[in-house]
Amino acid sequence: MLHRLNKITDRGVYGLGIGVCYIFLEAALYAISILVFYYLVRGLLTQGMNWTLVASLAALVVFFSVLRMGLTSASYKSVMIEAYKITSNIRVRLANHLKKITFGFFLGRNMGNLSNAILQDTNLLDFLLSHIFIRLVRDIFAVILLLAIMAYLDLHLFSISIIIIMIATPFFIYARKTTIKLGSQRFVTVDKTDTYILEYIQGISVMKSFGLVGEQNKKLLYLLKKLAKQSLIAEGSILGWGMLFTLTIELGLAVLLYFSLSQQAASPQTSLNSVFFMLTYILMYLAMFDIMQYSLLGQHMLNAMSRVEEMFRQPVLDAPEKPQTPNRYDITFSKVSFGYNSKEVLHNVSFKAEEKSLTALVGHSGAGKSTITNLIPLFWNTYSGQIKIGGVDIKEIDNKDLMNLFSFVFQDVYLFNDTIYNNILSGRKEATREEVIDAARKAYCHDFIEALPEGYDTIVSEGGTTLSGGQRQRISIARAILKNAPVVILDEATTALDPINEAYIQDAINELIKDKTVIIIAHRLYTVMNAENIIVLEQGEIVDHGTHDHLVSDCAIYREMLALN
Amino acid sequence: MLRENIEAIKWLISVSKGNRLFLLASIFLAILGGIVSVIPLIVIYEATDAILNGTIQGEFIVTAAVTTASFIVLKYLLLFSATMCSHRAAFDIQCNVRKDLLEHVGGLPLGFFSQKSSGLLRKITSEDVENLEIYIAHHLPDTALSMAVPITIFAILFSHNALLPIVLFIPFLIMVVALSKISKIRKEHVQEYFDNTENMNSATIEYIKAIPIIKIFNVTVESFSKFNTAIKKQIEITSEWIKLSSPFYVLFKSSLDFVLPLLMFAMALFIRGGVNVNMSTYILCFILGAAMIKPINQIYTSSNLLCSLMEGARRVEQVMDNKPIAESAHTRESVESFAIKYENVSFSYGDKTVLDDINIALDKPGLYALVGESGSGKTTTAQLLLRFWEIEEGEISIGGVDIRELSLDFLLKHISFVFQDPFIIDGTIRENICMGQNDVSDEAIVSAAKTVAAHDFIEQLPQGYDTIIGAEGSRLSGGEKQRVCLARAILKKAPILVLDEPTSQVDATIERNIFDAIKRDCSDKIVIFITHRMTAAVNADKIFVFDSGKLVDSGPHGTLLSASEKYGRMWELANRANNWSLGKGSKFHAA
């Protein structure tokens, strides 16, 4: 487990080693204290001791106990602090890793779910590493040392104990298996219920208008009751197996009692050893039960770790060995094929988008338009064929430099939870205030920004009501204008905005694309009538390309689309 | 700590309704189990005594073993039943709290549900309520057991020797003191910790959502400061917390380790004083000291859990504290007509005026359009009809009756509302259109789908109307989802239809067909629709033009075109936008 952990953090888990050493010493002193007590009692029974010797032995054990206290304290402190550092390091590494994962990983994934998974899993790692780990280690040491004492005290009884433990172990294995099996079953129900609860809340108005609130909603009731029932069965059977394990071991006490009493009745010399044996056995199984609890908890940690590992396994973009930078910005696709999972969606696509020209991608939904625009900035790197910018293979360009070549205008606008000014500035950090305002003017934002009470310092809140969709879009265009990247990739909006906003956005886009290489996904053919090159896609293949006039006369599919527009 | 426990139990009693018996049984059985658990140790003591005194007889051997075994089994039976009772209660309480919560939010004004609050609500209903389980199912019987065991132990020891219990009692006292100190420190830090965890969570979510932009603009993680600050702060807070509480924690953990040396001192004292104590009594004391460790550790763990229980309870209560929409004492269930009237309606959101003196009268069935820029008040105007929010001034009436006099059920039954974001449930298309109405014929469903031009694309799906859509199923485009929602609203057969940008993602040709069909099939209804497409607005019998929260003009398209400056400009811009094309031939530049 630690080995796996070591792979996902670059702090190294060896920092935990110091704490483990402390706790080992502590456990050893614990075992020695028991032995001291044993010798004391033996001494008192055989030759009688004077009170000063007893008192000084007591003082010795006090000293041990104080030492143990110090060791425990040092160990917990170092492990907890180290654990928090490790998990923080994992969080930061994970965040960095996510940035390097091919972009496509994020497309079409529910970001809320993704971040929840990351959060919960790292929190779980955090908790178990800081709280459970060291206790588990302590109990394992204790069990080993106590078993050693038991072997020393009475080999015959020791072998009986080992047999008892062996009989009990299958129950523990069952408990673990049940935890994994029923746990994951329950997880599915929890997930389903969760999804429905969210659906219910988000659609509360629809639910209300169809009389599906609370008790009246049969599906909700069914799911909630099913979850309760399933949880009870899961917990009950895990508890059942776990208890059978501990019960068997505790019953061992009765067996040991029987044997030691019989032994005693036969030969009276070994008396004290069998008494201390049972005592040690009790101490041993108390520690053992804790081990069981902790290791069942640890199962959750392993699951969480698997999910984190899974995230780390996502392919990342390799940095090119000799990065190159293009000095012109035409884009060529030669024989590019690409599929998500096993389904190929682009077949052998070749085209060239000339520098500073307008290239439009048209076709029905699912024809592969957005796949093409996602491949140009290397959002996916698992395609075959070659994509070049200015004659340089995009895989040979350093990813940071590559990103600097593009401005994107998508329908879904993401703005940082920051001021409007900083949002625009993020296009090019070294820009001056004048340049930021100039970009805002060009994107027709300046006036409405100035009209806001806080002006450029207004905070853009997530899902906030301060800005309308059209205004957010214009700010994102201002950001792109400031960035002044040589290639602009546009996805024409499909959702209608109000005419005033729409007109502003169109003007802003015209500013943005001046003297740029432009690739646009067009939904209205009218938008791209003047494009130098219109590429008509159908089911992942290019069926024809050329100017509007050419396509009108030569391409039946284009004419059909035109008629529908 | 005791006070927190009492608070928690009070809250539990208030939500446990049918489960109180199970909770009581669980506590009772656990206490019994705790007492029984000590008995085998007493037998061991008797055996020790017999061994050390050499007085073992044949039948004693069997009796001792059998007694030990049977009490161990009994203990397990008791504890298993106790835990099952508490689990049964826990899961049932969870189910009930969730049901109550979801029932309660059903009665809240719809304005309560912004995007953010629905995420929060989900978290409360799912995760926070989930946390209740650990406390109820595990903590409750464990606490009962943990109280019972030390008391039994002290009682037994006391019966053997009046002085020896002190050996256990001193460490026990130290533990209690340490524990109360730990919970005091926790109380001081836990809020900050929770708050920062929340910050860290939201920073993470924000970071992940922003990854596309972060990649494109080359922002590094280190510079994504909020995320990093929260993580660093988390380390600081926890380190500080650990630093403060760890001495007490160690004191707590280690105090029982002093049972042994104290016992040895006691032995020394007794020897010196010539007091004759049985050796087996010392050993009993040692065993009992060890047996106390586990239950007492449990108390520590449980007091940790208590925190999350109370946190969850607090959140649940916060939601429950939101007042449902006030229903007047004598609500009316009928109206003479469905004529809608807004009289001098004003509304503000915080200190921002959203609507200012709106007057609208819709007397007869027909198509009514609300147009205007984003944020001009169209959506709010429509939502007020369903009492999403309570208005401050003026009156909205249906058939001459103030909507506040009408029951909510009545309103919801007679108004079909289609929202901007199409709402699709996980289920088949049929289920999505019917929404729980069982008595709908296939013809009615198909005819509703035809009205909104959805029939054709539905037929093309692999399983037609039985195709599963939603998160798990086939993906529909935005425009297709919108049409499913429209079909649902049409099928409901309410006399009033309110459509908020119902066709914003549908292309122009299909939109035209939909409006033609609505005009034909809904001629007996009052249809209010909000739109940004001027080509759609043209369909309306009357258009209402909004500008910054005011209703500036109204009338049919023809009249407005010449009479309304605002409308005229919108029409002109819309035409311009529709004829817009990129590239060198672009005809329009800055407005």
Boltz contact constraints between the chains, C-beta under 6 A:
constraints:
  - contact:
      token1: [A, 33]
      token2: [B, 260]
      max_distance: 6.0
  - contact:
      token1: [A, 37]
      token2: [B, 260]
      max_distance: 6.0
  - contact:
      token1: [A, 51]
      token2: [B, 268]
      max_distance: 6.0
  - contact:
      token1: [A, 51]
      token2: [B, 271]
      max_distance: 6.0
  - contact:
      token1: [A, 51]
      token2: [B, 272]
      max_distance: 6.0
  - contact:
      token1: [A, 54]
      token2: [B, 267]
      max_distance: 6.0
  - contact:
      token1: [A, 54]
      token2: [B, 268]
      max_distance: 6.0
  - contact:
      token1: [A, 55]
      token2: [B, 268]
      max_distance: 6.0
  - contact:
      token1: [A, 58]
      token2: [B, 261]
      max_distance: 6.0
  - contact:
      token1: [A, 58]
      token2: [B, 264]
      max_distance: 6.0
  - contact:
      token1: [A, 58]
      token2: [B, 265]
      max_distance: 6.0
  - contact:
      token1: [A, 58]
      token2: [B, 268]
      max_distance: 6.0
  - contact:
      token1: [A, 61]
      token2: [B, 260]
      max_distance: 6.0
  - contact:
      token1: [A, 61]
      token2: [B, 261]
      max_distance: 6.0
  - contact:
      token1: [A, 62]
      token2: [B, 261]
      max_distance: 6.0
  - contact:
      token1: [A, 65]
      token2: [B, 257]
      max_distance: 6.0
  - contact:
      token1: [A, 65]
      token2: [B, 258]
      max_distance: 6.0
  - contact:
      token1: [A, 65]
      token2: [B, 261]
      max_distance: 6.0
  - contact:
      token1: [A, 68]
      token2: [B, 257]
      max_distance: 6.0
  - contact:
      token1: [A, 69]
      token2: [B, 250]
      max_distance: 6.0
  - contact:
      token1: [A, 69]
      token2: [B, 254]
      max_distance: 6.0
  - contact:
      token1: [A, 72]
      token2: [B, 250]
      max_distance: 6.0
  - contact:
      token1: [A, 73]
      token2: [B, 250]
      max_distance: 6.0
  - contact:
      token1: [A, 77]
      token2: [B, 246]
      max_distance: 6.0
  - contact:
      token1: [A, 80]
      token2: [B, 242]
      max_distance: 6.0
  - contact:
      token1: [A, 81]
      token2: [B, 239]
      max_distance: 6.0
  - contact:
      token1: [A, 84]
      token2: [B, 235]
      max_distance: 6.0
  - contact:
      token1: [A, 84]
      token2: [B, 238]
      max_distance: 6.0
  - contact:
      token1: [A, 88]
      token2: [B, 231]
      max_distance: 6.0
  - contact:
      token1: [A, 88]
      token2: [B, 235]
      max_distance: 6.0
  - contact:
      token1: [A, 91]
      token2: [B, 231]
      max_distance: 6.0
  - contact:
      token1: [A, 95]
      token2: [B, 221]
      max_distance: 6.0
  - contact:
      token1: [A, 96]
      token2: [B, 221]
      max_distance: 6.0
  - contact:
      token1: [A, 106]
      token2: [B, 211]
      max_distance: 6.0
  - contact:
      token1: [A, 111]
      token2: [B, 208]
      max_distance: 6.0
  - contact:
      token1: [A, 111]
      token2: [B, 209]
      max_distance: 6.0
  - contact:
      token1: [A, 114]
      token2: [B, 208]
      max_distance: 6.0
  - contact:
      token1: [A, 115]
      token2: [B, 204]
      max_distance: 6.0
  - contact:
      token1: [A, 115]
      token2: [B, 205]
      max_distance: 6.0
  - contact:
      token1: [A, 115]
      token2: [B, 208]
      max_distance: 6.0
  - contact:
      token1: [A, 119]
      token2: [B, 201]
      max_distance: 6.0
  - contact:
      token1: [A, 119]
      token2: [B, 204]
      max_distance: 6.0
  - contact:
      token1: [A, 194]
      token2: [B, 126]
      max_distance: 6.0
  - contact:
      token1: [A, 197]
      token2: [B, 122]
      max_distance: 6.0
  - contact:
      token1: [A, 197]
      token2: [B, 125]
      max_distance: 6.0
  - contact:
      token1: [A, 197]
      token2: [B, 126]
      max_distance: 6.0
  - contact:
      token1: [A, 198]
      token2: [B, 122]
      max_distance: 6.0
  - contact:
      token1: [A, 199]
      token2: [B, 425]
      max_distance: 6.0
  - contact:
      token1: [A, 201]
      token2: [B, 118]
      max_distance: 6.0
  - contact:
      token1: [A, 201]
      token2: [B, 121]
      max_distance: 6.0
  - contact:
      token1: [A, 201]
      token2: [B, 122]
      max_distance: 6.0
  - contact:
      token1: [A, 202]
      token2: [B, 118]
      max_distance: 6.0
  - contact:
      token1: [A, 203]
      token2: [B, 423]
      max_distance: 6.0
  - contact:
      token1: [A, 204]
      token2: [B, 113]
      max_distance: 6.0
  - contact:
      token1: [A, 205]
      token2: [B, 110]
      max_distance: 6.0
  - contact:
      token1: [A, 206]
      token2: [B, 423]
      max_distance: 6.0
  - contact:
      token1: [A, 208]
      token2: [B, 412]
      max_distance: 6.0
  - contact:
      token1: [A, 209]
      token2: [B, 412]
      max_distance: 6.0
  - contact:
      token1: [A, 210]
      token2: [B, 435]
      max_distance: 6.0
  - contact:
      token1: [A, 210]
      token2: [B, 436]
      max_distance: 6.0
  - contact:
      token1: [A, 212]
      token2: [B, 436]
      max_distance: 6.0
  - contact:
      token1: [A, 213]
      token2: [B, 106]
      max_distance: 6.0
  - contact:
      token1: [A, 214]
      token2: [B, 102]
      max_distance: 6.0
  - contact:
      token1: [A, 214]
      token2: [B, 103]
      max_distance: 6.0
  - contact:
      token1: [A, 214]
      token2: [B, 106]
      max_distance: 6.0
  - contact:
      token1: [A, 224]
      token2: [B, 95]
      max_distance: 6.0
  - contact:
      token1: [A, 224]
      token2: [B, 98]
      max_distance: 6.0
  - contact:
      token1: [A, 228]
      token2: [B, 91]
      max_distance: 6.0
  - contact:
      token1: [A, 228]
      token2: [B, 92]
      max_distance: 6.0
  - contact:
      token1: [A, 228]
      token2: [B, 95]
      max_distance: 6.0
  - contact:
      token1: [A, 231]
      token2: [B, 91]
      max_distance: 6.0
  - contact:
      token1: [A, 232]
      token2: [B, 87]
      max_distance: 6.0
  - contact:
      token1: [A, 232]
      token2: [B, 91]
      max_distance: 6.0
  - contact:
      token1: [A, 235]
      token2: [B, 87]
      max_distance: 6.0
  - contact:
      token1: [A, 239]
      token2: [B, 83]
      max_distance: 6.0
  - contact:
      token1: [A, 243]
      token2: [B, 76]
      max_distance: 6.0
  - contact:
      token1: [A, 243]
      token2: [B, 80]
      max_distance: 6.0
  - contact:
      token1: [A, 247]
      token2: [B, 76]
      max_distance: 6.0
  - contact:
      token1: [A, 250]
      token2: [B, 72]
      max_distance: 6.0
  - contact:
      token1: [A, 251]
      token2: [B, 69]
      max_distance: 6.0
  - contact:
      token1: [A, 251]
      token2: [B, 72]
      max_distance: 6.0
  - contact:
      token1: [A, 254]
      token2: [B, 65]
      max_distance: 6.0
  - contact:
      token1: [A, 254]
      token2: [B, 68]
      max_distance: 6.0
  - contact:
      token1: [A, 254]
      token2: [B, 69]
      max_distance: 6.0
  - contact:
      token1: [A, 257]
      token2: [B, 47]
      max_distance: 6.0
  - contact:
      token1: [A, 257]
      token2: [B, 64]
      max_distance: 6.0
  - contact:
      token1: [A, 257]
      token2: [B, 65]
      max_distance: 6.0
  - contact:
      token1: [A, 257]
      token2: [B, 68]
      max_distance: 6.0
  - contact:
      token1: [A, 258]
      token2: [B, 65]
      max_distance: 6.0
  - contact:
      token1: [A, 261]
      token2: [B, 56]
      max_distance: 6.0
  - contact:
      token1: [A, 261]
      token2: [B, 61]
      max_distance: 6.0
  - contact:
      token1: [A, 262]
      token2: [B, 61]
      max_distance: 6.0
  - contact:
      token1: [A, 264]
      token2: [B, 51]
      max_distance: 6.0
  - contact:
      token1: [A, 264]
      token2: [B, 56]
      max_distance: 6.0
  - contact:
      token1: [A, 265]
      token2: [B, 56]
      max_distance: 6.0
  - contact:
      token1: [A, 268]
      token2: [B, 54]
      max_distance: 6.0
  - contact:
      token1: [A, 271]
      token2: [B, 51]
      max_distance: 6.0
  - contact:
      token1: [A, 275]
      token2: [B, 48]
      max_distance: 6.0
  - contact:
      token1: [A, 275]
      token2: [B, 51]
      max_distance: 6.0
  - contact:
      token1: [A, 278]
      token2: [B, 44]
      max_distance: 6.0
  - contact:
      token1: [A, 283]
      token2: [B, 290]
      max_distance: 6.0
  - contact:
      token1: [A, 286]
      token2: [B, 294]
      max_distance: 6.0
  - contact:
      token1: [A, 358]
      token2: [B, 582]
      max_distance: 6.0
  - contact:
      token1: [A, 358]
      token2: [B, 583]
      max_distance: 6.0
  - contact:
      token1: [A, 400]
      token2: [B, 218]
      max_distance: 6.0
  - contact:
      token1: [A, 403]
      token2: [B, 216]
      max_distance: 6.0
  - contact:
      token1: [A, 403]
      token2: [B, 218]
      max_distance: 6.0
  - contact:
      token1: [A, 414]
      token2: [B, 213]
      max_distance: 6.0
  - contact:
      token1: [A, 417]
      token2: [B, 206]
      max_distance: 6.0
  - contact:
      token1: [A, 426]
      token2: [B, 217]
      max_distance: 6.0
  - contact:
      token1: [A, 463]
      token2: [B, 115]
      max_distance: 6.0
  - contact:
      token1: [A, 468]
      token2: [B, 374]
      max_distance: 6.0
  - contact:
      token1: [A, 468]
      token2: [B, 375]
      max_distance: 6.0
  - contact:
      token1: [A, 470]
      token2: [B, 374]
      max_distance: 6.0
  - contact:
      token1: [A, 494]
      token2: [B, 505]
      max_distance: 6.0
  - contact:
      token1: [A, 495]
      token2: [B, 504]
      max_distance: 6.0
  - contact:
      token1: [A, 495]
      token2: [B, 505]
      max_distance: 6.0
  - contact:
      token1: [A, 496]
      token2: [B, 504]
      max_distance: 6.0
  - contact:
      token1: [A, 496]
      token2: [B, 532]
      max_distance: 6.0
  - contact:
      token1: [A, 496]
      token2: [B, 533]
      max_distance: 6.0
  - contact:
      token1: [A, 497]
      token2: [B, 532]
      max_distance: 6.0
  - contact:
      token1: [A, 498]
      token2: [B, 373]
      max_distance: 6.0
  - contact:
      token1: [A, 498]
      token2: [B, 374]
      max_distance: 6.0
  - contact:
      token1: [A, 498]
      token2: [B, 532]
      max_distance: 6.0
  - contact:
      token1: [A, 499]
      token2: [B, 570]
      max_distance: 6.0
  - contact:
      token1: [A, 499]
      token2: [B, 573]
      max_distance: 6.0
  - contact:
      token1: [A, 499]
      token2: [B, 574]
      max_distance: 6.0
  - contact:
      token1: [A, 499]
      token2: [B, 577]
      max_distance: 6.0
  - contact:
      token1: [A, 500]
      token2: [B, 373]
      max_distance: 6.0
  - contact:
      token1: [A, 500]
      token2: [B, 573]
      max_distance: 6.0
  - contact:
      token1: [A, 502]
      token2: [B, 577]
      max_distance: 6.0
  - contact:
      token1: [A, 503]
      token2: [B, 573]
      max_distance: 6.0
  - contact:
      token1: [A, 503]
      token2: [B, 576]
      max_distance: 6.0
  - contact:
      token1: [A, 503]
      token2: [B, 577]
      max_distance: 6.0
  - contact:
      token1: [A, 506]
      token2: [B, 580]
      max_distance: 6.0
  - contact:
      token1: [A, 507]
      token2: [B, 590]
      max_distance: 6.0
  - contact:
      token1: [A, 510]
      token2: [B, 586]
      max_distance: 6.0
  - contact:
      token1: [A, 526]
      token2: [B, 581]
      max_distance: 6.0
  - contact:
      token1: [A, 527]
      token2: [B, 581]
      max_distance: 6.0
  - contact:
      token1: [A, 527]
      token2: [B, 582]
      max_distance: 6.0
  - contact:
      token1: [A, 529]
      token2: [B, 581]
      max_distance: 6.0
  - contact:
      token1: [A, 530]
      token2: [B, 581]
      max_distance: 6.0
  - contact:
      token1: [A, 530]
      token2: [B, 583]
      max_distance: 6.0
  - contact:
      token1: [A, 530]
      token2: [B, 585]
      max_distance: 6.0
  - contact:
      token1: [A, 531]
      token2: [B, 583]
      max_distance: 6.0
  - contact:
      token1: [A, 564]
      token2: [B, 509]
      max_distance: 6.0
